[in-house]
Amino acid sequence: MHWYASSVMYPGVIRCFGSHNITHPCPGDPAGGDQAPTCVPVATHGSALLIDSHLVAFSAASLTEERQLRITLVGKTGVGKSAVGNTILGERAFESKLSPSPVTSKCEKKTGQFEGQSLAVVDTPGLFGPKVTEEEAKRQIAQCICFAAPGPHVFLIVIQTNRFTNEEQETVRIIQQMFGEEAAGYTIVLFTRGDDLQAERITIEELINCNKGLSEFISQCGGRHHVFNNRSTDPAQVRELLDKINTMVQINGGRHYINEKFEKAERVIREETRKLLRENPQMEPKDARRQAERDNSFIKWGILAIIGAAVVGAGVVAAAGVPNAVAGAVAVAIKMKACRIQ
């Protein structure tokens, strides 16, 4: 008797003939590196196809994560990142309001859909905001990496049309320091307060061309930019933004951004997700993934790295045995007075 297990439904399994499995390495295998691939065990009994439910659930959660378009919002305190996230998702997912004090104090992640495309938006604490401790800075950067794992498709740099500061000119360099040099190839500048441009009867191109600093900044992002009016409910502005992001993704070979930090975070998250599903059979895969993103050893490394670490110039000498990928990036950012919380 011939049984067929879809490799989309059950990654790692192609076909099962009688009692024999024909398997292949699971795409995006959670083990990573040189570890053996994890595949879904299959067996037949009479007319039944028996599959390990925990691993199938894990595979389903991983597949959902891979299909999401992951957007990481970065920018100065008070530029409207949370409002941008709400506009993209079409709902009030993030807290956003007029306030004399910062609203977003920690990294957050919300998911949704736009015209059938699955989205994950990560709202980060603002750059150049009130100072925080080195320990908290490390925690927030590690948390951001986990929320965006296995890697963001775009770093959306949010700035206002009526204000471009000297600090904001350093944003791309800060992103590179925190996430890696190649991150610049995955950036798009998003201007908020597009209604101000309409009121002044000026185009975004005219605004960019009349400001040398802003023009050079846009060039660092490959000339990619977009304008939002967060008060508008017209979905066209979101559709156009997603078109630009998807075009950039295709230029980048159809891949999301990835480096050692994101790879390490993804391996840890997948291991934790598997553990949660084994220990809690009734837990939904997506809930296990969300919990694993919020609490895992990668985030703890970001905290523990401060123990015995010393900032020397622009680097960090971490304690022996403690991964310093996060620590080093934070030390450089703090030296640049950029690693702060909104």
Phi, psi and omega in degrees: 000137184255132177236144180236124177251118182301133179287348174277315179291320184230080181306136179101347180238127177259296181218155174232114179255112182063245181250014183251137179260139169245113186241164174221161180303137182293133177297137181062039186306132183295336181294319178066175176056223183259015179282156182294143179294151178256117182241161183278118179290136182233140174215156179246145177216106185064241180254014185256144174255114185260124183228139178298111187295327181294317181288326176296316179298318179298316180297321179296318179296319180294319180296319178300317180297319181294328184279347180285144169272114186262123184242122178252121181269127176227156179158175182292157176302133172083010181275350177102033180297316181297320178295323177296315178301319179294321179295318180297316183278347178073022178202167180276072183280321180255148176290127182212123180200161174288124184204141177289344179243156181302144180263314182270115182249354179211163181291137179226154178227132176228150180237160179183194179224150172225115180049045175090349180268127180283131185235146171229120183246126178253118179262119184258154173300151187289149172282151175063025178268197179302144183294148174230170179290158178299323180298314181291323178299316179297318180300315184292321178292317178298320179295319178300316179299317180295318179295327183269353181298146006283002176154142181284148173279335180207140166263110181267108182273113186263124175223162180268148181292333185264007182205125174222110188262167176298325178299317183294337176297339181270359188302313181299318180295323179295317178300319179295321179294322183280322189241353179119153185300322185287353183298334181300331180285358181239025183251147171223136177271127177246117177273132172262173181063043177297337178295332177294323177296318179297320180294325181272356181055052179228143179271162179293328178295319178295320179297317181293316185291335182269003179231106184300316180299317180293320179299317179292324178296315179298324179297325178298335180260025178069019181078006184276126179204163180206161181236135177242142164248101186293347177275345183279143176256008180289117182291350182300323182292327176287318180301316180294321178297312181296326175298318179293320179295313181296325176295316178297320179300317178296321177298327179275020176080017180077012186251154171276169178289140180213141170208186186301321181297312181292323178297315179297315180299317182295319178299315181296318181296317181293321177298317180293323178297314178301316180298315180297319180292326177292318184280338182229080185304334182272354183289138175290139181305318181293327178290322177296318178298314181299318180294321180294326178293327184277332185219104181205172185290336178296318178294320179296325176300320180298328178279315184292335182298339180288337182287120180078004181265148179227136178279119180238108184063242181255014184232178179231132172261105186276160177296148183302135177085355180256119180305133185245017179299316179286317184300316182297316180297319181293319182299319179294316181295320180294322178299326180277003180060035181246341185274082184224168185250139180294000000 
